[in-house]
């Protein structure tokens, strides 16, 4: 039914429909073959340094975790948001990145040691293969008139996911691949989210290499020290929360000594965010001073990427540990800003042939976080210094200024099955006076450090968030609300969602992405013409 809606709304080409029909025919065969098999009925719970198949790492935080096992899959919870793909790892107050990484992850090695001793030696266990996935339909029409976008749909898609896991005692491999018909853009997409191999080198070392989704930090939908790729198009059009995290081709190495762990991740080729480019969602373009959507000849924007050389790769690091119930972590990053916020040249251009393009400036980030139980809930604090080392003086208008970003949050269960989370986020732009100073050549005062002073965010940008989650009807029904509000920019973003688990493998989701703002150039205000409601249906096997 959802596929018919997609086709009728967007008139997808015949070949798109043919491919979609083939995909669903394969799904029917697969679900018939595997849904009746008790060993393969549940998709394996993914606990890598990244996404979970049951859901994403919403708070921006992921983990270098244990490998999936058949026992873990069978014991996995089947809450509505898990079936729908919208579970977040920190929905429960006791869960945390550092705790899972330091205890649960390395506990897997203890289990392997026990199996080896019981079996009389290593090498006696065969490979364990698991196959799973889901099929999903999504439609998300705009509910406001857009002057910048001709398309009335932000999303209209039918998606098929295949999960494959192969697990052994010292190594494992996994695959997470999507194919979906995109009615909003009249395309067929193939998205490999994970194709990686995991190897352990004893109780103190493991490695995962290949394509994978990576994440860490303590924020809930707020990212400070998590500089791994994000997909903000997915976030604003009703896709499952797991799709907020985009994959990258990386090598992840984890070391553990006692209760102290070290994660080192190298991405040889820089992977930017899947940013809003005007093709699907409209945004404010400061160069033109207008909202830009698919009606604009400038859409989609195509920034200049760094050369594909090893020296332009990115390096991420995290040192973490615990002191009693308190979890501590320090972070580091060297690479580029994940969004195209810089220019390749000056404005106005010296010649018509030298018109500058958007690009990615160099960036280093240093940060730390703390998480601890307080008052029956969980308190977290995180900070990060964004070192824009190509423009530390703040006088280059083609490069963003350095920033300090801070976060404090608290979450707890107010009463049974009702969860509340609060966060305060601060973004402080350094050398702000140099961004806005008028400049005076006669006195030697440098020109302003920004080309678009009227559209600059405030020197201190504040954001408050609220999350409310209620489980009802024997945990089959989940009511969720997440709200962003900036008191200084006077813009807001509201994400209501209702998830109902019809039966264990089938979940129905209805929700909305509501954006408001006084000004067109603020973070959420620029997105108000993309306000939409969505319906999503997922069948897992």
C-alpha positions as CSV (number, residue, x, y, z in Angstrom):
1,X,0.0,0.0,0.0
2,X,2.8,2.4,0.9
3,X,4.6,1.6,-2.3
4,X,1.5,2.4,-4.3
5,X,1.2,5.7,-2.4
6,X,4.8,6.5,-3.3
7,X,4.3,5.7,-7.0
8,X,1.0,7.6,-7.2
9,X,2.4,10.7,-5.6
10,X,5.6,11.0,-7.6
11,X,5.0,9.0,-10.8
12,X,8.2,7.1,-10.5
13,X,9.7,5.8,-13.7
14,X,8.8,2.3,-14.8
15,X,12.2,1.0,-14.2
16,X,12.1,2.2,-10.6
17,X,8.8,0.4,-10.1
18,X,10.3,-2.8,-11.6
19,X,13.3,-2.7,-9.3
20,X,11.0,-2.1,-6.3
21,X,8.8,-5.0,-7.3
22,X,11.9,-7.2,-7.6
23,X,13.1,-6.1,-4.2
24,X,9.8,-6.9,-2.5
25,X,9.6,-10.3,-4.3
26,X,13.0,-11.1,-2.8
27,X,11.8,-9.9,0.6
28,X,8.7,-12.1,0.4
29,X,10.9,-15.1,-0.3
30,X,13.4,-14.2,2.5
31,X,10.7,-13.5,5.1
32,X,9.0,-16.8,4.2
33,X,12.2,-18.7,4.5
34,X,13.6,-17.1,7.7
35,X,10.6,-15.8,9.7
36,X,9.6,-19.3,10.7
37,X,13.1,-20.2,11.8
38,X,13.3,-19.6,15.6
39,X,17.1,-19.2,15.4
40,X,16.9,-16.5,12.8
41,X,13.6,-14.8,13.8
42,X,15.2,-11.8,15.4
43,X,17.7,-9.6,13.8
44,X,21.1,-9.6,15.6
45,X,21.6,-6.8,18.0
46,X,24.4,-4.7,16.7
47,X,26.7,-3.3,19.3
48,X,29.6,-2.0,17.3
49,X,31.2,1.4,17.6
50,X,28.2,2.7,15.9
51,X,24.6,2.1,15.1
52,X,22.2,-0.6,16.3
53,X,19.9,-2.2,13.9
54,X,17.2,-1.9,16.4
55,X,17.8,1.8,16.5
56,X,20.4,4.5,16.3
57,X,22.6,6.2,18.8
58,X,20.5,9.3,19.1
59,X,22.5,11.1,21.5
60,X,25.4,11.1,19.3
61,X,27.1,8.5,21.1
62,X,28.3,5.2,20.2
63,X,30.7,2.6,21.5
64,X,33.4,0.2,20.6
65,X,31.3,-2.7,21.7
66,X,31.1,-6.4,21.7
67,X,30.3,-8.5,18.7
68,X,26.8,-9.7,18.1
69,X,26.0,-13.2,19.2
70,X,23.0,-15.5,18.8
71,X,22.3,-15.4,22.5
72,X,22.2,-11.6,22.5
73,X,19.9,-11.6,19.6
74,X,17.4,-14.0,21.2
75,X,17.5,-12.1,24.4
76,X,17.1,-8.7,22.8
77,X,14.2,-6.5,24.0
78,X,11.4,-5.8,21.5
79,X,10.2,-2.4,22.6
80,X,8.2,-0.4,20.0
81,X,11.0,1.9,19.2
82,X,13.4,-1.0,18.7
83,X,11.1,-2.6,16.2
84,X,10.6,0.8,14.5
85,X,14.3,1.6,14.4
86,X,14.1,4.6,16.7
87,X,15.7,3.4,20.0
88,X,18.4,5.5,21.5
89,X,21.1,3.9,23.6
90,X,20.7,6.3,26.5
91,X,16.9,6.1,26.9
92,X,17.5,4.2,30.1
93,X,19.2,6.2,32.9
94,X,21.7,3.5,33.6
95,X,23.1,3.2,30.1
96,X,26.2,5.0,29.0
97,X,29.0,4.9,26.5
98,X,31.9,4.5,28.8
99,X,30.3,1.9,31.0
100,X,29.4,-0.3,28.1
101,X,32.7,0.1,26.5
102,X,34.6,-0.7,29.7
103,X,32.5,-3.5,31.1
104,X,30.1,-5.1,28.6
105,X,32.4,-4.9,25.6
106,X,35.3,-6.6,27.2
107,X,33.1,-9.1,29.1
108,X,32.6,-10.8,25.7
109,X,36.2,-11.9,25.9
110,X,35.6,-13.5,29.2
111,X,32.8,-15.5,27.7
112,X,35.0,-16.7,24.9
113,X,37.7,-17.8,27.4
114,X,35.1,-19.8,29.2
115,X,33.9,-21.5,26.0
116,X,37.5,-22.3,25.1
117,X,38.2,-23.9,28.5
118,X,35.0,-25.9,28.4
119,X,35.6,-27.1,24.9
120,X,39.2,-28.2,25.8
121,X,40.8,-25.7,23.4
122,X,40.3,-23.1,20.8
123,X,39.1,-23.7,17.3
124,X,36.3,-26.0,18.2
125,X,33.5,-23.6,17.5
126,X,32.2,-23.2,14.0
127,X,31.2,-19.9,12.4
128,X,27.7,-18.7,13.4
129,X,25.8,-17.0,10.6
130,X,22.7,-14.9,11.0
131,X,20.5,-13.2,8.5
132,X,17.9,-10.5,9.1
133,X,16.6,-7.1,8.0
134,X,13.5,-5.2,7.4
135,X,11.2,-3.7,4.8
136,X,9.9,-0.2,5.4
137,X,7.7,2.4,3.7
138,X,7.8,6.1,4.5
139,X,5.9,9.1,3.3
140,X,6.4,12.7,4.6
141,X,4.5,15.5,2.9
142,X,5.1,19.2,3.6
143,X,2.3,20.9,5.6
144,X,3.3,24.5,4.8
145,X,3.6,26.2,1.5
146,X,7.2,26.6,0.3
147,X,8.3,29.4,-2.0
148,X,11.7,27.7,-2.5
149,X,10.8,24.1,-3.1
150,X,8.5,22.8,-5.8
151,X,8.2,19.3,-4.4
152,X,5.4,18.8,-1.9
153,X,7.0,15.7,-0.5
154,X,10.2,15.7,1.7
155,X,10.2,11.9,1.5
156,X,8.4,9.1,-0.2
157,X,10.3,5.9,-0.2
158,X,10.2,2.1,0.1
159,X,13.3,0.6,1.7
160,X,14.7,-2.9,2.0
161,X,17.5,-3.6,4.6
162,X,19.6,-6.8,4.6
163,X,21.7,-7.7,7.7
164,X,24.3,-10.4,7.6
165,X,26.5,-11.5,10.6
166,X,29.2,-14.1,10.6
167,X,30.7,-14.6,14.1
168,X,33.6,-16.7,15.3
169,X,35.7,-16.9,18.4
170,X,38.4,-14.4,17.4
171,X,36.8,-12.7,14.4
172,X,33.5,-11.7,12.9
173,X,32.1,-9.9,9.9
174,X,28.9,-8.0,9.4
175,X,27.0,-6.3,6.5
176,X,24.2,-3.7,6.7
177,X,23.0,-2.7,3.3
178,X,19.9,-0.7,2.1
179,X,18.3,-0.4,-1.2
180,X,15.4,2.1,-1.5
181,X,13.2,3.7,-4.1
182,X,13.2,7.5,-3.4
183,X,10.0,9.0,-4.8
184,X,10.8,12.5,-3.7
185,X,13.9,12.6,-5.9
186,X,12.8,9.9,-8.4
187,X,15.9,7.8,-7.8
188,X,17.0,4.4,-6.6
189,X,19.7,4.5,-3.9
190,X,22.0,1.8,-2.6
191,X,23.5,2.6,0.8
192,X,26.0,0.2,2.4
193,X,25.9,1.2,6.1
194,X,28.3,-1.4,7.3
195,X,30.7,-3.8,5.6
196,X,33.3,-4.5,8.3
197,X,35.5,-7.1,9.9
198,X,36.2,-7.4,13.6
199,X,39.3,-9.0,15.0
200,X,40.4,-9.4,18.6
201,X,44.0,-9.7,19.7
202,X,43.6,-10.8,23.2
203,X,41.8,-9.4,26.2
204,X,43.4,-6.0,25.8
205,X,43.0,-5.2,22.1
206,X,40.5,-5.4,19.2
207,X,40.2,-3.9,15.8
208,X,37.4,-3.2,13.3
209,X,38.0,-2.1,9.8
210,X,35.8,-1.4,6.8
211,X,32.7,0.7,6.3
212,X,30.9,1.3,9.6
213,X,28.8,3.8,11.6
214,X,30.8,5.4,14.4
215,X,29.7,7.6,17.3
216,X,30.4,8.7,20.9
217,X,29.8,11.5,23.4
218,X,27.1,12.1,26.0
219,X,24.6,14.5,24.3
220,X,21.1,13.6,23.2
221,X,20.8,14.8,19.5
222,X,23.6,17.3,20.4
223,X,27.0,16.6,19.1
224,X,30.1,18.2,20.5
225,X,33.0,15.7,20.4
226,X,31.3,13.4,17.9
227,X,32.7,14.5,14.6
228,X,31.7,11.4,12.7
229,X,29.5,11.9,9.6
230,X,25.8,12.8,10.1
231,X,22.9,12.7,7.7
232,X,20.8,15.7,8.6
233,X,18.4,15.2,5.6
234,X,17.3,11.9,7.2
235,X,16.9,13.6,10.6
236,X,14.3,16.2,9.3
237,X,12.2,13.9,7.0
238,X,11.0,11.2,9.4
239,X,13.5,8.4,8.7
240,X,14.4,6.2,11.7
241,X,16.8,7.8,14.1
242,X,19.5,5.4,13.2
243,X,19.9,7.1,9.8
244,X,21.0,10.3,11.5
245,X,24.4,8.6,11.7
246,X,26.1,8.2,8.3
247,X,28.7,5.6,7.6
248,X,32.4,6.1,6.8
249,X,35.3,3.9,5.7
250,X,37.4,3.7,8.8
251,X,39.8,1.6,10.9
252,X,39.0,1.5,14.6
253,X,41.4,0.2,17.2
254,X,40.5,-0.3,20.9
255,X,42.9,-0.9,23.8
256,X,41.9,-1.7,27.3
257,X,43.9,-1.9,30.5
258,X,42.0,-2.4,33.7
259,X,39.2,0.2,33.6
260,X,40.9,2.6,31.2
261,X,40.2,2.3,27.5
262,X,41.6,4.0,24.4
263,X,39.8,4.2,21.0
264,X,41.8,5.4,18.0
265,X,39.9,5.7,14.7
266,X,41.4,6.7,11.3
267,X,39.3,7.6,8.3
268,X,41.8,7.7,5.4
269,X,39.5,9.7,3.1
270,X,37.5,12.6,4.6
271,X,33.8,11.9,4.9
272,X,31.7,15.0,5.3
273,X,28.2,15.2,6.7
274,X,25.3,14.5,4.3
275,X,24.3,18.1,4.6
276,X,21.2,19.9,3.4
277,X,22.0,21.1,-0.1
278,X,18.7,22.5,-1.3
279,X,17.7,19.5,-3.4
280,X,15.3,17.8,-0.9
281,X,15.2,20.4,1.9
282,X,15.5,24.2,1.6
283,X,17.9,26.2,3.7
284,X,19.1,29.8,4.0
285,X,22.0,30.8,1.7
286,X,23.9,33.8,3.2
287,X,25.5,34.5,-0.2
288,X,22.2,35.2,-1.8
289,X,20.4,36.3,1.4
290,X,17.4,34.0,0.5
291,X,15.9,30.6,1.3
292,X,17.3,28.2,-1.3
293,X,15.4,25.1,-2.5
294,X,15.0,22.9,-5.5
295,X,13.6,25.9,-7.5
296,X,17.0,27.5,-7.4
297,X,19.5,27.0,-10.2
298,X,22.2,26.8,-7.5
299,X,20.7,23.6,-6.0
300,X,22.0,21.2,-5.1
301,X,25.1,22.9,-3.8
302,X,28.3,21.0,-4.7
303,X,31.2,22.1,-2.4
304,X,34.8,21.5,-3.1
305,X,36.1,18.5,-1.2
306,X,39.6,18.1,0.1
307,X,41.9,16.1,-2.2
308,X,41.6,12.4,-1.7
309,X,45.0,12.0,-0.1
310,X,46.0,10.2,3.1
311,X,47.1,13.5,4.6
312,X,43.5,14.8,4.3
313,X,42.1,11.9,6.3
314,X,40.6,12.4,9.8
315,X,41.8,11.0,13.1
316,X,39.5,10.6,16.1
317,X,40.6,9.6,19.6
318,X,38.9,8.8,22.9
319,X,40.4,8.0,26.3
320,X,37.8,6.8,28.8
321,X,37.6,5.2,32.2
322,X,35.6,5.3,35.5
323,X,36.1,6.3,39.1
324,X,33.4,4.4,41.0
325,X,30.0,5.4,39.5
326,X,31.5,8.4,37.6
327,X,32.4,7.9,34.0
328,X,35.1,10.1,32.4
329,X,36.3,10.6,28.9
330,X,38.7,12.8,26.9
331,X,38.4,13.3,23.1
332,X,40.5,14.5,20.3
333,X,39.9,15.1,16.6
334,X,42.1,16.3,13.7
335,X,40.5,16.8,10.3
336,X,38.0,19.2,8.7
337,X,34.7,21.0,9.7
338,X,32.0,18.4,8.7
339,X,29.9,21.1,7.0
340,X,31.0,23.3,4.0
341,X,31.3,26.5,6.0
342,X,34.4,28.0,4.3
343,X,35.1,29.5,0.9
344,X,37.8,28.7,-1.7
345,X,38.4,32.4,-2.4
346,X,37.4,35.9,-1.5
347,X,34.3,38.0,-2.3
348,X,33.9,39.7,-4.6
349,X,36.0,37.5,-6.9
350,X,38.9,39.2,-8.6
351,X,37.6,38.0,-12.0
352,X,34.4,36.3,-13.1
353,X,36.3,33.1,-13.6
354,X,37.4,33.0,-10.0
355,X,34.1,32.8,-8.3
356,X,34.7,31.0,-5.0
357,X,33.0,27.8,-4.0
358,X,32.0,26.4,-0.6
359,X,34.6,24.1,0.9
360,X,35.7,22.5,4.2
361,X,38.1,24.3,6.5
362,X,40.7,22.6,8.7
363,X,39.6,21.8,12.2
364,X,40.9,20.3,15.4
365,X,38.7,19.5,18.4
366,X,39.7,18.8,22.0
367,X,37.1,17.9,24.6
368,X,36.1,16.0,27.7
369,X,32.9,14.6,29.3
370,X,31.6,13.3,32.6
371,X,28.6,11.2,33.5
372,X,27.4,10.3,37.0
373,X,24.3,9.2,38.8
374,X,22.6,12.1,40.7
375,X,19.3,12.2,42.5
376,X,17.9,9.0,41.0
377,X,18.8,10.0,37.5
378,X,21.9,10.5,35.3
379,X,23.8,13.8,35.0
380,X,26.2,14.5,32.2
381,X,28.4,17.4,31.3
382,X,30.6,17.8,28.1
383,X,32.8,20.4,26.6
384,X,34.7,20.9,23.4
385,X,37.1,23.5,21.9
386,X,36.8,23.8,18.1
387,X,40.2,25.0,17.0
388,X,39.8,26.5,13.5
389,X,43.6,26.7,13.1
390,X,43.5,28.2,9.6
391,X,42.0,31.4,11.2
392,X,42.8,31.5,14.8
393,X,43.0,35.3,14.6
394,X,39.3,35.4,13.4
395,X,40.0,37.9,10.6
396,X,39.7,35.6,7.6
397,X,36.1,35.9,6.2
398,X,36.5,32.7,4.2
399,X,37.1,30.5,7.3
400,X,34.8,30.0,10.3
401,X,36.1,31.2,13.7
402,X,37.1,28.9,16.6
403,X,34.4,28.1,19.1
404,X,33.8,26.7,22.5
405,X,30.8,24.4,22.9
406,X,29.4,23.1,26.2
407,X,26.6,20.8,27.3
408,X,24.9,19.9,30.6
409,X,22.1,17.3,30.8
410,X,20.0,15.4,33.2
411,X,17.6,12.5,32.7
412,X,15.6,10.3,35.0
413,X,12.4,8.2,35.2
414,X,9.8,10.4,36.8
415,X,7.4,7.6,37.3
416,X,7.2,4.0,35.9
417,X,7.7,4.0,32.2
418,X,7.8,7.8,31.9
419,X,11.2,9.2,31.1
420,X,12.3,12.8,31.0
421,X,15.6,14.3,29.8
422,X,16.7,18.0,29.9
423,X,19.8,19.6,28.2
424,X,21.4,23.0,28.0
425,X,23.8,23.7,25.2
426,X,26.1,26.7,24.7
427,X,28.0,27.7,21.6
428,X,30.5,30.6,22.1
429,X,32.2,32.0,19.0
430,X,35.7,33.4,19.7
431,X,37.0,36.7,18.3
432,X,33.4,37.7,17.6
433,X,34.3,41.4,17.6
434,X,36.6,40.8,14.7
435,X,33.8,39.2,12.8
436,X,31.6,42.2,13.1
437,X,34.1,45.1,13.3
438,X,33.5,47.5,10.3
439,X,37.2,48.0,9.5
440,X,39.0,51.2,8.6
441,X,41.8,51.1,6.0
442,X,42.9,54.7,7.0
443,X,43.7,53.5,10.6
444,X,45.0,50.1,9.6
445,X,41.9,48.4,11.2
446,X,41.5,45.0,9.4
447,X,38.2,44.5,7.4
448,X,35.4,42.5,9.1
449,X,36.0,38.8,9.5
450,X,32.7,37.9,7.9
451,X,31.0,38.6,4.5
452,X,27.5,38.3,6.0
453,X,27.4,40.1,9.3
454,X,23.6,40.5,9.3
455,X,23.2,36.8,9.3
456,X,25.7,35.8,11.9
457,X,24.5,33.7,14.9
458,X,24.9,35.4,18.3
459,X,28.3,35.4,20.0
460,X,26.6,33.2,22.7
461,X,24.1,30.8,21.2
462,X,21.9,29.0,23.7
463,X,19.7,25.9,23.1
464,X,17.4,24.1,25.5
465,X,16.1,20.6,24.8
466,X,13.4,18.5,26.4
467,X,12.7,14.8,25.9
468,X,9.6,13.0,27.2
469,X,8.9,9.3,26.6
470,X,5.9,7.3,27.8
471,X,5.3,3.5,27.3
472,X,1.7,2.3,27.4
473,X,-0.4,-0.8,26.5
474,X,2.1,-3.4,27.8
475,X,5.0,-1.5,26.2
476,X,3.5,-1.8,22.8
477,X,2.7,1.9,22.5
478,X,5.4,4.6,22.8
479,X,4.6,8.3,23.0
480,X,7.7,10.5,22.4
481,X,8.4,14.2,22.3
482,X,11.7,15.9,21.7
483,X,11.9,19.7,21.6
484,X,14.8,22.1,20.7
485,X,14.4,25.8,21.7
486,X,16.9,28.7,21.3
487,X,15.9,31.6,23.6
488,X,18.3,34.0,22.0
489,X,17.5,33.2,18.3
490,X,13.8,32.6,19.1
491,X,13.5,29.4,16.9
492,X,12.4,26.0,17.8
493,X,12.1,22.4,16.5
494,X,9.5,20.0,17.8
495,X,9.6,16.2,17.1
496,X,6.4,14.4,18.3
497,X,6.2,10.7,17.6
498,X,3.9,7.8,18.2
499,X,5.1,4.3,17.8
500,X,2.9,1.2,18.0
501,X,4.1,-2.3,17.8
502,X,1.3,-4.2,16.1
503,X,3.0,-7.5,16.5
504,X,6.7,-8.3,17.3
505,X,8.1,-7.8,13.8
506,X,5.7,-5.1,12.7
507,X,5.7,-1.4,13.9
508,X,3.8,1.6,12.8
509,X,5.1,5.1,13.4
510,X,3.5,8.5,12.9
511,X,5.2,11.8,13.7
512,X,6.1,15.3,12.7
513,X,9.0,17.6,12.1
514,X,7.8,21.1,13.1
515,X,10.3,24.0,12.6
516,X,9.6,27.6,13.6
517,X,11.7,30.8,13.7
518,X,11.4,34.5,13.8
519,X,14.2,35.0,11.3
520,X,15.0,33.1,8.1
521,X,18.7,32.8,8.8
522,X,18.6,31.1,12.2
523,X,19.5,27.4,12.7
524,X,15.9,26.2,12.8
525,X,14.2,29.2,11.3
526,X,15.7,28.5,7.9
527,X,14.0,25.1,7.9
528,X,10.5,26.2,8.6
529,X,9.3,25.7,5.0
530,X,10.3,22.0,5.4
531,X,7.8,21.4,8.2
532,X,6.3,17.9,7.6
533,X,4.3,15.1,9.0
534,X,5.3,11.4,8.3
535,X,4.0,7.9,8.4
536,X,6.4,4.9,8.6
537,X,5.6,1.2,8.6
538,X,8.4,-1.3,9.2
539,X,8.3,-5.2,9.1
540,X,11.4,-6.8,10.5
541,X,12.6,-10.4,9.8
